Amino acid sequence: MSGRGVSEEYMEYLEGYARILADASGTGRRLTREELDSRRVLGERAAEAGLGLRAMVGAHMAATRAHWPTGSGASVDGVLAAAAQALDAFAEGYERAQRHAVRQEEVARREFIDDLLYGRSDLGRLAQRAERYGLRLSYEHAVAVAQGSVAYDEGDPVPREVERALIGRFGDRSILLTTKDGRLVCIAPGDQDDVLAYFAKQAFAATGGGRVAIGRPQSGAAGVVQSYEEALNALDLAERLELDEPVLRAADLLVYPVLTRDRQAMADLVESALGPLRQARGGAQPLLDTLTVYFDSGCVSAEAARRLSLSVRAFTYRLERIHKLTGADPSDPVHRYPLQTAVIGARLLDWPA
């Protein structure tokens, strides 16, 4: 095909186009399946070569003008119909190649995120892949995880809304926003706490009051995994302890992993301090709830009674009953610490259930 009016770089993607115009325009026939397939293949090749679709449409128009059939049997409608069919097939192949590239990119991104958050893959290769997504794993990073009432995927409106807000506020600051196991995950440089704080604010709003946990900044690829696991553990603790705070920081909750590090010792403390509550009418749970609310309200009986919808007198009776059964007085500072620690342990260990 002659290159009249067509840039040299586009010539190979217009192979056979002049012949198609000449053959189809004279008879007014539609392009054959083979001809359409050849256009789709060329469209795919153009996309893979990184050529723009607008530029290729322009090249087709230039080639149409340059090779307009001049024979007596050629009609304007026939030429335009053949050109339209050829260009439509070309665009179909181009878009198909783009969709395939997008799917491959999505798969590669998901594999990278899984490897990063689970600590898999060779560290050197993982670091190289991380740079593609704006992360430099030699630096410190912190991970925030947001959990809503439903599970989210990357293409859902909520993650897109949060991502738009982050990009609008901070631009490209080596931030990676993704989803994992239905939760939103934000990875940011460890020295940019304002990014994670803003993520927490936006995620709380976008999820309709979901909870966000932020892990501590950690170095290296293993540090990302550790910070991520700290955030997940904070969410788990918040659920088990029924914490009300919408934003939790792992650094503020370090006492709880310490308390449960020796699980058997904690179980022994819970059984020793709270086991006698099983003798109460209705079992241990109502009195355990009484202690939980009492400690959560700062050991103020009036406030605890209000939270439990009890009279102060009825609440005081419950404290006296606890004292009688356990031998420990919740209002006595000497007894309060081991009793409160046992109550925390009971919530962490789901005792007495």
Sequence and secondary structure as in RCSB ss.txt:
>XXXX:A:sequence
MSGRGVSEEYMEYLEGYARILADASGTGRRLTREELDSRRVLGERAAEAGLGLRAMVGAHMAATRAHWPTGSGAS
VDGVLAAAAQALDAFAEGYERAQRHAVRQEEVARREFIDDLLYGRSDLGRLAQRAERYGLRLSYEHAVAVAQGSV
AYDEGDPVPREVERALIGRFGDRSILLTTKDGRLVCIAPGDQDDVLAYFAKQAFAATGGGRVAIGRPQSGAAGVV
QSYEEALNALDLAERLELDEPVLRAADLLVYPVLTRDRQAMADLVESALGPLRQARGGAQPLLDTLTVYFDSGCV
SAEAARRLSLSVRAFTYRLERIHKLTGADPSDPVHRYPLQTAVIGARLLDWPA
>XXXX:A:secstr
   TTS GGGGGGGTTHHHHHHHHHHHT    HHHHHHHHHHHHHHHHTT  HHHHHHHHHHHHHHT   STT  
HHHHHHHHHHHHHHHHHHHHHHHHHHHHHHHHHHHHHHHHHHHT S HHHHHHHHHHTT  TTSEEEEEEEE SS
   TTSHHHHHHHHHHHHHH SSS EEEEETTEEEEEEETT HHHHHHHHHHHHHHTTS EEEE   EEHHHHHH
HHHHHHHHHHHHHHHHT   SEEEGGGGTHHHHHHSSHHHHHHHHHHHHGGGGGSTT SHHHHHHHHHHHHTTS 
HHHHHHHTT  HHHHHHHHHHHHHHHS  TTSHHHHHHHHHHHHHHHHTT   
